[in-house]
Amino acid sequence: MREVFVIGVGSTKMGRYLERSISSLTGESLEQALQDSGITKKNIQSAWFSNFSWGIFTGQNSIRGQVALRPLGIDTIPIINVENACASGSTAFHGAWKDVASGLFDVSLAIGTEKLYSEDKAKSFQAIMSGVDVDQVGAQLDAFQKVAKEIIPPEYSLSKGPAGGSEKSSFMDVYGGLARAHMRKYGTTQRQLAIISSKNHHHGALNPYAQYQKEMTVEDVLRDKMISWPLTRSMCAPIGDGSACAILCSKGFLNKASSARPIKVLASILGSGTNRPLEADTDDIACYLSRKAYETASVGPEDINIVEVHDASAFGELQMTEAIGLCRFGEGGLFAESGATTLGGKIPVNVSGGLESRGHPIGATGLGQIHELVIQLRGQAGERQVEGAKIALAENGGGAVGFEAAAMCIHILQLVR
């Protein structure tokens, strides 16, 4: 396999864009990436387009990439449409990486765009819940509702918050169930989850691309509306829209992109989950995929300087810091509490603000992580810059079947001097 480099990245500000089209958002991130790379559209030889929910909202169930990209002047080349739930964007990146690594093409585009926000919230939640086995969704939610149910304070239920309830995606019951199981097994606390959320809101306040740019104290997080105990609203990713992309190329093409600042892809790993039992958390999909990524990249978790993980909830971040080997199992809460994952700490995690603060426009999420890590490795992140960052890792999970993600990508990137 050939060496592969990221030579351009782009991203919209994540937010709510009821009046904008998919193609408009796509064009904004694409133009940034082209300017960043110093190449033109004519240099792009293949494109991988990521989108999760367009069909649900408008009926555009097919040829989404062709519809989004042709008005932008990208046609004739192979355009591959990608849907892999929340891992769609990182799966598109993996596809573009394979195109270049295999020698089939010298330049490939990975681009993801999503318009998930709707004034009809029920439709947004319907879209999100398609990321499970829809024939088994009732049984799956029942299984999570039974997890550590006895530790929920009596004033809360799994479907409603206090004093009349709250509107939410049932996916938060999944995360809430996983969090409660972790609390029962390891002694993790709600306050530790609030520390993670507060940290991510602090990071997001420094990120001009973030949907939420508001500081929140630990107490603010704990006082927020309950979604699915122990998760409050600010511990959960918002619904939103946006686009992000990356341009990848071969080593031989680098001299044709003289203005680019290349970042090497050390590992690009895509895999699927298993039917492991809940208690077998050390067999999680992120465990074996991250180990494979470390082996491919010839690095270990101790070599990573900055990490972006999939934190659709604060517990998602805690779980992933353990699974990818940043700390031992059962110590994710203590690890966050120590300040290790905060900007300026031992191994900063989700300096973009993560999904909780940067936002989670599903088809763009994985590429939003790549965008953040590339500008961090280049030293272009401004107030949220991680000093001396040379090697970065992104973890992006998608959907849920059983007790873990249905799909997941792990990417390891390296600064090229």
Secondary structure, DSSP 8 states (H G I E B T S, - for coil): ---EEEEEEEE---B--TTS-HHHHHHHHHHHHHHHHT--GGG--EEEEE-SSHHHHHS--S-HHHHHHGGGT--SS-EEEE--GGGHHHHHHHHHHHHHHTTS-SEEEEEEEEE---SSHHHHHHHHGGGB-GGGHHHHHHHHHTTTGGGS-TT--SS--STT-----THHHHHHHHHHHHHHHH---HHHHHHHHHHHHHHHHT-TT-S------HHHHHHS-EEETTEEGGGB----EEEEEEEEEEGGGGGG-TT---EEEEEEEEEE-----TT-GGG-HHHHHHHHHHHHHT--GGG--EEE---SBHHHHHHHHHHTTSS-TT-HHHHHHTTTTSTTSSS-B-TT-HHHHT---HHHHHHHHHHHHHHHHHT--GGG--TT--EEEEEEEEEEETTEEEEEEEEEEEE--
